[in-house]
Amino acid sequence: MELFKKNDFVGHDAYESVWISRNGGKEVVDDYLDQTKAQVVESEELLRSVLKYLKLDPLPPIQGKL
């Protein structure tokens, strides 16, 4: 459940940083992006623990454009 909550926060913060960029300076946007990055890293750790519990190997990183 924590993983899903974290995912919601990450998406929200990334979306919010776009609107903040119109009203704040580069420092404010950078701060939001740093916070979002930290949340993504934490989400990855949670997901890896779920995969380990399920005895599944993580997928390799995506290469190239999405």
N, CA, C, O and CB atoms as a CASP TS submission, in Angstrom:
PFRMAT TS
TARGET T0000
AUTHOR 0000-0000-0000
METHOD Language model
MODEL 1
PARENT N/A
ATOM      1  N   MET     1       0.821  -1.187   0.000  1.00  0.00           N
ATOM      2  CA  MET     1       0.000   0.000   0.000  1.00  0.00           C
ATOM      3  C   MET     1       0.873   1.263   0.000  1.00  0.00           C
ATOM      4  O   MET     1       0.544   2.262  -0.639  1.00  0.00           O
ATOM      5  CB  MET     1      -0.938  -0.008   1.208  1.00  0.00           C
ATOM      6  N   GLU     2       1.971   1.193   0.719  1.00  0.00           N
ATOM      7  CA  GLU     2       2.863   2.356   0.787  1.00  0.00           C
ATOM      8  C   GLU     2       3.419   2.712  -0.588  1.00  0.00           C
ATOM      9  O   GLU     2       3.591   3.888  -0.911  1.00  0.00           O
ATOM     10  CB  GLU     2       4.016   2.086   1.760  1.00  0.00           C
ATOM     11  N   LEU     3       3.697   1.690  -1.394  1.00  0.00           N
ATOM     12  CA  LEU     3       4.221   1.915  -2.740  1.00  0.00           C
ATOM     13  C   LEU     3       3.226   2.714  -3.579  1.00  0.00           C
ATOM     14  O   LEU     3       3.626   3.618  -4.312  1.00  0.00           O
ATOM     15  CB  LEU     3       4.540   0.575  -3.425  1.00  0.00           C
ATOM     16  N   PHE     4       1.938   2.390  -3.481  1.00  0.00           N
ATOM     17  CA  PHE     4       0.927   3.099  -4.264  1.00  0.00           C
ATOM     18  C   PHE     4       0.771   4.538  -3.793  1.00  0.00           C
ATOM     19  O   PHE     4       0.593   5.442  -4.610  1.00  0.00           O
ATOM     20  CB  PHE     4      -0.415   2.375  -4.180  1.00  0.00           C
ATOM     21  N   LYS     5       0.834   4.757  -2.493  1.00  0.00           N
ATOM     22  CA  LYS     5       0.763   6.123  -1.968  1.00  0.00           C
ATOM     23  C   LYS     5       1.957   6.939  -2.451  1.00  0.00           C
ATOM     24  O   LYS     5       1.807   8.094  -2.848  1.00  0.00           O
ATOM     25  CB  LYS     5       0.712   6.112  -0.424  1.00  0.00           C
ATOM     26  N   LYS     6       3.132   6.337  -2.417  1.00  0.00           N
ATOM     27  CA  LYS     6       4.350   7.018  -2.849  1.00  0.00           C
ATOM     28  C   LYS     6       4.246   7.369  -4.330  1.00  0.00           C
ATOM     29  O   LYS     6       4.639   8.464  -4.733  1.00  0.00           O
ATOM     30  CB  LYS     6       5.597   6.139  -2.584  1.00  0.00           C
ATOM     31  N   ASN     7       3.731   6.470  -5.129  1.00  0.00           N
ATOM     32  CA  ASN     7       3.577   6.708  -6.558  1.00  0.00           C
ATOM     33  C   ASN     7       2.666   7.903  -6.811  1.00  0.00           C
ATOM     34  O   ASN     7       2.948   8.712  -7.696  1.00  0.00           O
ATOM     35  CB  ASN     7       3.022   5.462  -7.252  1.00  0.00           C
ATOM     36  N   ASP     8       1.587   8.029  -6.058  1.00  0.00           N
ATOM     37  CA  ASP     8       0.688   9.174  -6.201  1.00  0.00           C
ATOM     38  C   ASP     8       1.406  10.483  -5.891  1.00  0.00           C
ATOM     39  O   ASP     8       1.217  11.476  -6.593  1.00  0.00           O
ATOM     40  CB  ASP     8      -0.526   9.015  -5.285  1.00  0.00           C
ATOM     41  N   PHE     9       2.228  10.489  -4.845  1.00  0.00           N
ATOM     42  CA  PHE     9       2.962  11.696  -4.473  1.00  0.00           C
ATOM     43  C   PHE     9       3.978  12.087  -5.529  1.00  0.00           C
ATOM     44  O   PHE     9       4.143  13.271  -5.825  1.00  0.00           O
ATOM     45  CB  PHE     9       3.658  11.497  -3.143  1.00  0.00           C
ATOM     46  N   VAL    10       4.658  11.110  -6.099  1.00  0.00           N
ATOM     47  CA  VAL    10       5.667  11.384  -7.118  1.00  0.00           C
ATOM     48  C   VAL    10       5.020  12.035  -8.334  1.00  0.00           C
ATOM     49  O   VAL    10       5.514  13.045  -8.834  1.00  0.00           O
ATOM     50  CB  VAL    10       6.397  10.088  -7.526  1.00  0.00           C
ATOM     51  N   GLY    11       3.935  11.471  -8.803  1.00  0.00           N
ATOM     52  CA  GLY    11       3.234  12.042  -9.950  1.00  0.00           C
ATOM     53  C   GLY    11       2.718  13.435  -9.665  1.00  0.00           C
ATOM     54  O   GLY    11       2.805  14.323 -10.513  1.00  0.00           O
ATOM     55  N   HIS    12       2.186  13.624  -8.488  1.00  0.00           N
ATOM     56  CA  HIS    12       1.660  14.929  -8.095  1.00  0.00           C
ATOM     57  C   HIS    12       2.768  15.967  -8.039  1.00  0.00           C
ATOM     58  O   HIS    12       2.601  17.072  -8.553  1.00  0.00           O
ATOM     59  CB  HIS    12       0.957  14.838  -6.740  1.00  0.00           C
ATOM     60  N   ASP    13       3.889  15.637  -7.429  1.00  0.00           N
ATOM     61  CA  ASP    13       4.992  16.594  -7.303  1.00  0.00           C
ATOM     62  C   ASP    13       5.580  16.951  -8.655  1.00  0.00           C
ATOM     63  O   ASP    13       5.917  18.109  -8.899  1.00  0.00           O
ATOM     64  CB  ASP    13       6.081  16.033  -6.402  1.00  0.00           C
ATOM     65  N   ALA    14       5.709  15.961  -9.542  1.00  0.00           N
ATOM     66  CA  ALA    14       6.238  16.246 -10.871  1.00  0.00           C
ATOM     67  C   ALA    14       5.292  17.174 -11.629  1.00  0.00           C
ATOM     68  O   ALA    14       5.742  18.105 -12.298  1.00  0.00           O
ATOM     69  CB  ALA    14       6.458  14.939 -11.661  1.00  0.00           C
ATOM     70  N   TYR    15       3.999  16.931 -11.530  1.00  0.00           N
ATOM     71  CA  TYR    15       2.995  17.778 -12.186  1.00  0.00           C
ATOM     72  C   TYR    15       3.022  19.180 -11.584  1.00  0.00           C
ATOM     73  O   TYR    15       2.987  20.181 -12.301  1.00  0.00           O
ATOM     74  CB  TYR    15       1.576  17.160 -12.049  1.00  0.00           C
ATOM     75  N   GLU    16       3.086  19.233 -10.260  1.00  0.00           N
ATOM     76  CA  GLU    16       3.057  20.526  -9.571  1.00  0.00           C
ATOM     77  C   GLU    16       4.281  21.372  -9.912  1.00  0.00           C
ATOM     78  O   GLU    16       4.182  22.598  -9.965  1.00  0.00           O
ATOM     79  CB  GLU    16       2.976  20.318  -8.058  1.00  0.00           C
ATOM     80  N   SER    17       5.422  20.747 -10.142  1.00  0.00           N
ATOM     81  CA  SER    17       6.635  21.505 -10.445  1.00  0.00           C
ATOM     82  C   SER    17       6.477  22.306 -11.734  1.00  0.00           C
ATOM     83  O   SER    17       7.086  23.365 -11.884  1.00  0.00           O
ATOM     84  CB  SER    17       7.837  20.562 -10.556  1.00  0.00           C
ATOM     85  N   VAL    18       5.667  21.810 -12.663  1.00  0.00           N
ATOM     86  CA  VAL    18       5.423  22.549 -13.909  1.00  0.00           C
ATOM     87  C   VAL    18       4.718  23.861 -13.607  1.00  0.00           C
ATOM     88  O   VAL    18       5.074  24.897 -14.168  1.00  0.00           O
ATOM     89  CB  VAL    18       4.583  21.704 -14.896  1.00  0.00           C
ATOM     90  N   TRP    19       3.724  23.830 -12.731  1.00  0.00           N
ATOM     91  CA  TRP    19       2.969  25.053 -12.417  1.00  0.00           C
ATOM     92  C   TRP    19       3.784  25.995 -11.544  1.00  0.00           C
ATOM     93  O   TRP    19       3.654  27.214 -11.657  1.00  0.00           O
ATOM     94  CB  TRP    19       1.650  24.704 -11.716  1.00  0.00           C
ATOM     95  N   ILE    20       4.608  25.449 -10.688  1.00  0.00           N
ATOM     96  CA  ILE    20       5.435  26.283  -9.823  1.00  0.00           C
ATOM     97  C   ILE    20       6.450  27.057 -10.651  1.00  0.00           C
ATOM     98  O   ILE    20       6.814  28.182 -10.307  1.00  0.00           O
ATOM     99  CB  ILE    20       6.150  25.428  -8.763  1.00  0.00           C
ATOM    100  N   SER    21       6.906  26.451 -11.747  1.00  0.00           N
ATOM    101  CA  SER    21       7.905  27.120 -12.571  1.00  0.00           C
ATOM    102  C   SER    21       7.390  28.439 -13.123  1.00  0.00           C
ATOM    103  O   SER    21       8.176  29.327 -13.457  1.00  0.00           O
ATOM    104  CB  SER    21       8.332  26.219 -13.709  1.00  0.00           C
ATOM    105  N   ARG    22       6.080  28.567 -13.219  1.00  0.00           N
ATOM    106  CA  ARG    22       5.498  29.826 -13.704  1.00  0.00           C
ATOM    107  C   ARG    22       5.479  30.900 -12.617  1.00  0.00           C
ATOM    108  O   ARG    22       5.484  32.095 -12.914  1.00  0.00           O
ATOM    109  CB  ARG    22       4.078  29.585 -14.216  1.00  0.00           C
ATOM    110  N   ASN    23       5.456  30.463 -11.356  1.00  0.00           N
ATOM    111  CA  ASN    23       5.325  31.404 -10.243  1.00  0.00           C
ATOM    112  C   ASN    23       6.566  31.506  -9.373  1.00  0.00           C
ATOM    113  O   ASN    23       6.657  32.394  -8.525  1.00  0.00           O
ATOM    114  CB  ASN    23       4.169  31.012  -9.392  1.00  0.00           C
ATOM    115  N   GLY    24       7.510  30.619  -9.571  1.00  0.00           N
ATOM    116  CA  GLY    24       8.694  30.620  -8.725  1.00  0.00           C
ATOM    117  C   GLY    24       9.949  30.648  -9.556  1.00  0.00           C
ATOM    118  O   GLY    24       9.917  30.545 -10.783  1.00  0.00           O
ATOM    119  N   GLY    25      11.035  30.789  -8.870  1.00  0.00           N
ATOM    120  CA  GLY    25      12.315  30.833  -9.561  1.00  0.00           C
ATOM    121  C   GLY    25      12.890  29.451  -9.791  1.00  0.00           C
ATOM    122  O   GLY    25      12.285  28.436  -9.446  1.00  0.00           O
ATOM    123  N   LYS    26      14.060  29.435 -10.376  1.00  0.00           N
ATOM    124  CA  LYS    26      14.750  28.183 -10.674  1.00  0.00           C
ATOM    125  C   LYS    26      15.006  27.380  -9.399  1.00  0.00           C
ATOM    126  O   LYS    26      14.926  26.151  -9.415  1.00  0.00           O
ATOM    127  CB  LYS    26      16.073  28.464 -11.396  1.00  0.00           C
ATOM    128  N   GLU    27      15.308  28.055  -8.310  1.00  0.00           N
ATOM    129  CA  GLU    27      15.595  27.355  -7.052  1.00  0.00           C
ATOM    130  C   GLU    27      14.367  26.577  -6.568  1.00  0.00           C
ATOM    131  O   GLU    27      14.492  25.461  -6.064  1.00  0.00           O
ATOM    132  CB  GLU    27      16.048  28.357  -5.969  1.00  0.00           C
ATOM    133  N   VAL    28      13.187  27.173  -6.726  1.00  0.00           N
ATOM    134  CA  VAL    28      11.951  26.514  -6.274  1.00  0.00           C
ATOM    135  C   VAL    28      11.691  25.266  -7.119  1.00  0.00           C
ATOM    136  O   VAL    28      11.349  24.207  -6.591  1.00  0.00           O
ATOM    137  CB  VAL    28      10.738  27.492  -6.359  1.00  0.00           C
ATOM    138  N   VAL    29      11.856  25.404  -8.431  1.00  0.00           N
ATOM    139  CA  VAL    29      11.646  24.272  -9.329  1.00  0.00           C
ATOM    140  C   VAL    29      12.670  23.183  -9.042  1.00  0.00           C
ATOM    141  O   VAL    29      12.317  22.007  -8.970  1.00  0.00           O
ATOM    142  CB  VAL    29      11.731  24.717 -10.803  1.00  0.00           C
ATOM    143  N   ASP    30      13.925  23.557  -8.879  1.00  0.00           N
ATOM    144  CA  ASP    30      14.968  22.579  -8.576  1.00  0.00           C
ATOM    145  C   ASP    30      14.673  21.835  -7.280  1.00  0.00           C
ATOM    146  O   ASP    30      14.907  20.631  -7.184  1.00  0.00           O
ATOM    147  CB  ASP    30      16.329  23.266  -8.484  1.00  0.00           C
ATOM    148  N   ASP    31      14.161  22.549  -6.285  1.00  0.00           N
ATOM    149  CA  ASP    31      13.820  21.917  -5.015  1.00  0.00           C
ATOM    150  C   ASP    31      12.721  20.872  -5.211  1.00  0.00           C
ATOM    151  O   ASP    31      12.814  19.763  -4.684  1.00  0.00           O
ATOM    152  CB  ASP    31      13.374  22.976  -3.989  1.00  0.00           C
ATOM    153  N   TYR    32      11.692  21.222  -5.960  1.00  0.00           N
ATOM    154  CA  TYR    32      10.620  20.257  -6.223  1.00  0.00           C
ATOM    155  C   TYR    32      11.131  19.051  -6.998  1.00  0.00           C
ATOM    156  O   TYR    32      10.753  17.917  -6.703  1.00  0.00           O
ATOM    157  CB  TYR    32       9.484  20.922  -6.994  1.00  0.00           C
ATOM    158  N   LEU    33      11.983  19.287  -7.983  1.00  0.00           N
ATOM    159  CA  LEU    33      12.525  18.169  -8.749  1.00  0.00           C
ATOM    160  C   LEU    33      13.415  17.283  -7.893  1.00  0.00           C
ATOM    161  O   LEU    33      13.411  16.064  -8.062  1.00  0.00           O
ATOM    162  CB  LEU    33      13.305  18.680  -9.946  1.00  0.00           C
ATOM    163  N   ASP    34      14.181  17.872  -6.975  1.00  0.00           N
ATOM    164  CA  ASP    34      15.000  17.075  -6.051  1.00  0.00           C
ATOM    165  C   ASP    34      14.120  16.227  -5.139  1.00  0.00           C
ATOM    166  O   ASP    34      14.421  15.061  -4.886  1.00  0.00           O
ATOM    167  CB  ASP    34      15.908  17.991  -5.206  1.00  0.00           C
ATOM    168  N   GLN    35      13.037  16.815  -4.650  1.00  0.00           N
ATOM    169  CA  GLN    35      12.103  16.073  -3.796  1.00  0.00           C
ATOM    170  C   GLN    35      11.477  14.915  -4.570  1.00  0.00           C
ATOM    171  O   GLN    35      11.348  13.806  -4.053  1.00  0.00           O
ATOM    172  CB  GLN    35      11.000  17.009  -3.253  1.00  0.00           C
ATOM    173  N   THR    36      11.093  15.188  -5.813  1.00  0.00           N
ATOM    174  CA  THR    36      10.487  14.159  -6.646  1.00  0.00           C
ATOM    175  C   THR    36      11.478  13.030  -6.917  1.00  0.00           C
ATOM    176  O   THR    36      11.116  11.854  -6.870  1.00  0.00           O
ATOM    177  CB  THR    36       9.994  14.761  -7.966  1.00  0.00           C
ATOM    178  N   LYS    37      12.722  13.390  -7.198  1.00  0.00           N
ATOM    179  CA  LYS    37      13.748  12.368  -7.457  1.00  0.00           C
ATOM    180  C   LYS    37      13.928  11.478  -6.230  1.00  0.00           C
ATOM    181  O   LYS    37      14.024  10.257  -6.358  1.00  0.00           O
ATOM    182  CB  LYS    37      15.098  13.030  -7.844  1.00  0.00           C
ATOM    183  N   ALA    38      13.975  12.078  -5.049  1.00  0.00           N
ATOM    184  CA  ALA    38      14.128  11.301  -3.820  1.00  0.00           C
ATOM    185  C   ALA    38      12.953  10.345  -3.632  1.00  0.00           C
ATOM    186  O   ALA    38      13.140   9.213  -3.187  1.00  0.00           O
ATOM    187  CB  ALA    38      14.249  12.235  -2.606  1.00  0.00           C
ATOM    188  N   GLN    39      11.753  10.791  -3.967  1.00  0.00           N
ATOM    189  CA  GLN    39      10.571   9.937  -3.838  1.00  0.00           C
ATOM    190  C   GLN    39      10.609   8.797  -4.856  1.00  0.00           C
ATOM    191  O   GLN    39      10.180   7.683  -4.554  1.00  0.00           O
ATOM    192  CB  GLN    39       9.287  10.766  -4.019  1.00  0.00           C
ATOM    193  N   VAL    40      11.115   9.066  -6.051  1.00  0.00           N
ATOM    194  CA  VAL    40      11.240   8.016  -7.066  1.00  0.00           C
ATOM    195  C   VAL    40      12.228   6.951  -6.595  1.00  0.00           C
ATOM    196  O   VAL    40      11.974   5.755  -6.744  1.00  0.00           O
ATOM    197  CB  VAL    40      11.696   8.615  -8.424  1.00  0.00           C
ATOM    198  N   VAL    41      13.339   7.378  -6.035  1.00  0.00           N
ATOM    199  CA  VAL    41      14.336   6.425  -5.524  1.00  0.00           C
ATOM    200  C   VAL    41      13.724   5.568  -4.420  1.00  0.00           C
ATOM    201  O   VAL    41      13.932   4.355  -4.386  1.00  0.00           O
ATOM    202  CB  VAL    41      15.592   7.171  -4.994  1.00  0.00           C
ATOM    203  N   GLU    42      12.979   6.188  -3.526  1.00  0.00           N
ATOM    204  CA  GLU    42      12.334   5.439  -2.445  1.00  0.00           C
ATOM    205  C   GLU    42      11.296   4.459  -3.005  1.00  0.00           C
ATOM    206  O   GLU    42      11.175   3.333  -2.523  1.00  0.00           O
ATOM    207  CB  GLU    42      11.667   6.408  -1.444  1.00  0.00           C
ATOM    208  N   SER    43      10.552   4.893  -4.022  1.00  0.00           N
ATOM    209  CA  SER    43       9.568   4.008  -4.657  1.00  0.00           C
ATOM    210  C   SER    43      10.256   2.808  -5.305  1.00  0.00           C
ATOM    211  O   SER    43       9.760   1.684  -5.235  1.00  0.00           O
ATOM    212  CB  SER    43       8.749   4.780  -5.711  1.00  0.00           C
ATOM    213  N   GLU    44      11.401   3.061  -5.935  1.00  0.00           N
ATOM    214  CA  GLU    44      12.145   1.965  -6.554  1.00  0.00           C
ATOM    215  C   GLU    44      12.570   0.955  -5.494  1.00  0.00           C
ATOM    216  O   GLU    44      12.484  -0.252  -5.720  1.00  0.00           O
ATOM    217  CB  GLU    44      13.379   2.502  -7.312  1.00  0.00           C
ATOM    218  N   GLU    45      13.024   1.432  -4.351  1.00  0.00           N
ATOM    219  CA  GLU    45      13.444   0.530  -3.282  1.00  0.00           C
ATOM    220  C   GLU    45      12.268  -0.304  -2.785  1.00  0.00           C
ATOM    221  O   GLU    45      12.412  -1.500  -2.532  1.00  0.00           O
ATOM    222  CB  GLU    45      14.059   1.322  -2.120  1.00  0.00           C
ATOM    223  N   LEU    46      11.100   0.331  -2.647  1.00  0.00           N
ATOM    224  CA  LEU    46       9.912  -0.408  -2.212  1.00  0.00           C
ATOM    225  C   LEU    46       9.523  -1.466  -3.242  1.00  0.00           C
ATOM    226  O   LEU    46       9.193  -2.598  -2.888  1.00  0.00           O
ATOM    227  CB  LEU    46       8.736   0.556  -1.974  1.00  0.00           C
ATOM    228  N   LEU    47       9.565  -1.087  -4.519  1.00  0.00           N
ATOM    229  CA  LEU    47       9.213  -2.033  -5.573  1.00  0.00           C
ATOM    230  C   LEU    47      10.198  -3.201  -5.617  1.00  0.00           C
ATOM    231  O   LEU    47       9.799  -4.349  -5.810  1.00  0.00           O
ATOM    232  CB  LEU    47       9.172  -1.326  -6.930  1.00  0.00           C
ATOM    233  N   ARG    48      11.477  -2.901  -5.438  1.00  0.00           N
ATOM    234  CA  ARG    48      12.472  -3.982  -5.421  1.00  0.00           C
ATOM    235  C   ARG    48      12.213  -4.945  -4.261  1.00  0.00           C
ATOM    236  O   ARG    48      12.416  -6.151  -4.403  1.00  0.00           O
ATOM    237  CB  ARG    48      13.898  -3.401  -5.316  1.00  0.00           C
ATOM    238  N   SER    49      11.770  -4.426  -3.122  1.00  0.00           N
ATOM    239  CA  SER    49      11.477  -5.308  -1.989  1.00  0.00           C
ATOM    240  C   SER    49      10.266  -6.191  -2.291  1.00  0.00           C
ATOM    241  O   SER    49      10.224  -7.347  -1.869  1.00  0.00           O
ATOM    242  CB  SER    49      11.227  -4.480  -0.712  1.00  0.00           C
ATOM    243  N   VAL    50       9.280  -5.656  -3.018  1.00  0.00           N
ATOM    244  CA  VAL    50       8.120  -6.464  -3.419  1.00  0.00           C
ATOM    245  C   VAL    50       8.567  -7.562  -4.383  1.00  0.00           C
ATOM    246  O   VAL    50       8.161  -8.716  -4.246  1.00  0.00           O
ATOM    247  CB  VAL    50       7.022  -5.574  -4.077  1.00  0.00           C
ATOM    248  N   LEU    51       9.405  -7.201  -5.360  1.00  0.00           N
ATOM    249  CA  LEU    51       9.901  -8.191  -6.318  1.00  0.00           C
ATOM    250  C   LEU    51      10.697  -9.289  -5.614  1.00  0.00           C
ATOM    251  O   LEU    51      10.575 -10.469  -5.945  1.00  0.00           O
ATOM    252  CB  LEU    51      10.771  -7.512  -7.385  1.00  0.00           C
ATOM    253  N   LYS    52      11.507  -8.889  -4.647  1.00  0.00           N
ATOM    254  CA  LYS    52      12.297  -9.867  -3.898  1.00  0.00           C
ATOM    255  C   LYS    52      11.380 -10.808  -3.126  1.00  0.00           C
ATOM    256  O   LYS    52      11.608 -12.018  -3.096  1.00  0.00           O
ATOM    257  CB  LYS    52      13.270  -9.158  -2.933  1.00  0.00           C
ATOM    258  N   TYR    53      10.349 -10.254  -2.507  1.00  0.00           N
ATOM    259  CA  TYR    53       9.392 -11.063  -1.758  1.00  0.00           C
ATOM    260  C   TYR    53       8.703 -12.070  -2.681  1.00  0.00           C
ATOM    261  O   TYR    53       8.455 -13.210  -2.288  1.00  0.00           O
ATOM    262  CB  TYR    53       8.346 -10.162  -1.071  1.00  0.00           C
ATOM    263  N   LEU    54       8.397 -11.644  -3.908  1.00  0.00           N
ATOM    264  CA  LEU    54       7.730 -12.510  -4.877  1.00  0.00           C
ATOM    265  C   LEU    54       8.717 -13.411  -5.630  1.00  0.00           C
ATOM    266  O   LEU    54       8.329 -14.200  -6.492  1.00  0.00           O
ATOM    267  CB  LEU    54       6.946 -11.663  -5.868  1.00  0.00           C
ATOM    268  N   LYS    55      10.004 -13.273  -5.282  1.00  0.00           N
ATOM    269  CA  LYS    55      11.070 -14.053  -5.926  1.00  0.00           C
ATOM    270  C   LYS    55      11.099 -13.809  -7.431  1.00  0.00           C
ATOM    271  O   LYS    55      11.223 -14.745  -8.222  1.00  0.00           O
ATOM    272  CB  LYS    55      10.885 -15.552  -5.643  1.00  0.00           C
ATOM    273  N   LEU    56      10.982 -12.537  -7.815  1.00  0.00           N
ATOM    274  CA  LEU    56      11.055 -12.121  -9.218  1.00  0.00           C
ATOM    275  C   LEU    56      12.279 -11.242  -9.419  1.00  0.00           C
ATOM    276  O   LEU    56      12.647 -10.465  -8.538  1.00  0.00           O
ATOM    277  CB  LEU    56       9.763 -11.369  -9.647  1.00  0.00           C
ATOM    278  N   ASP    57      12.902 -11.367 -10.574  1.00  0.00           N
ATOM    279  CA  ASP    57      14.046 -10.521 -10.905  1.00  0.00           C
ATOM    280  C   ASP    57      13.557  -9.178 -11.434  1.00  0.00           C
ATOM    281  O   ASP    57      12.574  -9.126 -12.173  1.00  0.00           O
ATOM    282  CB  ASP    57      14.963 -11.214 -11.943  1.00  0.00           C
ATOM    283  N   PRO    58      14.229  -8.100 -11.066  1.00  0.00           N
ATOM    284  CA  PRO    58      13.858  -6.798 -11.630  1.00  0.00           C
ATOM    285  C   PRO    58      14.175  -6.753 -13.123  1.00  0.00           C
ATOM    286  O   PRO    58      15.109  -7.407 -13.588  1.00  0.00           O
ATOM    287  CB  PRO    58      14.592  -5.656 -10.894  1.00  0.00           C
ATOM    288  N   LEU    59      13.404  -5.988 -13.854  1.00  0.00           N
ATOM    289  CA  LEU    59      13.651  -5.811 -15.282  1.00  0.00           C
ATOM    290  C   LEU    59      14.847  -4.891 -15.485  1.00  0.00           C
ATOM    291  O   LEU    59      15.137  -4.052 -14.631  1.00  0.00           O
ATOM    292  CB  LEU    59      12.399  -5.240 -15.992  1.00  0.00           C
ATOM    293  N   PRO    60      15.546  -5.041 -16.611  1.00  0.00           N
ATOM    294  CA  PRO    60      16.664  -4.128 -16.888  1.00  0.00           C
ATOM    295  C   PRO    60      16.122  -2.722 -17.172  1.00  0.00           C
ATOM    296  O   PRO    60      14.959  -2.568 -17.544  1.00  0.00           O
ATOM    297  CB  PRO    60      17.516  -4.641 -18.096  1.00  0.00           C
ATOM    298  N   PRO    61      16.959  -1.707 -16.997  1.00  0.00           N
ATOM    299  CA  PRO    61      16.517  -0.334 -17.263  1.00  0.00           C
ATOM    300  C   PRO    61      16.128  -0.152 -18.727  1.00  0.00           C
ATOM    301  O   PRO    61      16.672  -0.817 -19.609  1.00  0.00           O
ATOM    302  CB  PRO    61      17.619   0.664 -16.885  1.00  0.00           C
ATOM    303  N   ILE    62      15.197   0.742 -18.976  1.00  0.00           N
ATOM    304  CA  ILE    62      14.774   1.063 -20.340  1.00  0.00           C
ATOM    305  C   ILE    62      15.878   1.864 -21.000  1.00  0.00           C
ATOM    306  O   ILE    62      16.424   2.789 -20.400  1.00  0.00           O
ATOM    307  CB  ILE    62      13.423   1.852 -20.354  1.00  0.00           C
ATOM    308  N   GLN    63      16.206   1.514 -22.229  1.00  0.00           N
ATOM    309  CA  GLN    63      17.242   2.209 -22.992  1.00  0.00           C
ATOM    310  C   GLN    63      16.578   3.014 -24.100  1.00  0.00           C
ATOM    311  O   GLN    63      15.622   2.551 -24.723  1.00  0.00           O
ATOM    312  CB  GLN    63      18.281   1.203 -23.582  1.00  0.00           C
ATOM    313  N   GLY    64      17.080   4.208 -24.343  1.00  0.00           N
ATOM    314  CA  GLY    64      16.562   5.017 -25.440  1.00  0.00           C
ATOM    315  C   GLY    64      15.308   5.786 -25.072  1.00  0.00           C
ATOM    316  O   GLY    64      14.943   5.881 -23.900  1.00  0.00           O
ATOM    317  N   LYS    65      14.657   6.329 -26.078  1.00  0.00           N
ATOM    318  CA  LYS    65      13.450   7.132 -25.868  1.00  0.00           C
ATOM    319  C   LYS    65      12.251   6.267 -25.537  1.00  0.00           C
ATOM    320  O   LYS    65      12.155   5.111 -25.949  1.00  0.00           O
ATOM    321  CB  LYS    65      13.153   7.972 -27.097  1.00  0.00           C
ATOM    322  N   LEU    66      11.352   6.851 -24.792  1.00  0.00           N
ATOM    323  CA  LEU    66      10.078   6.171 -24.497  1.00  0.00           C
ATOM    324  C   LEU    66       9.071   6.503 -25.558  1.00  0.00           C
ATOM    325  O   LEU    66       7.935   6.033 -25.499  1.00  0.00           O
ATOM    326  CB  LEU    66       9.536   6.566 -23.110  1.00  0.00           C
TER
END
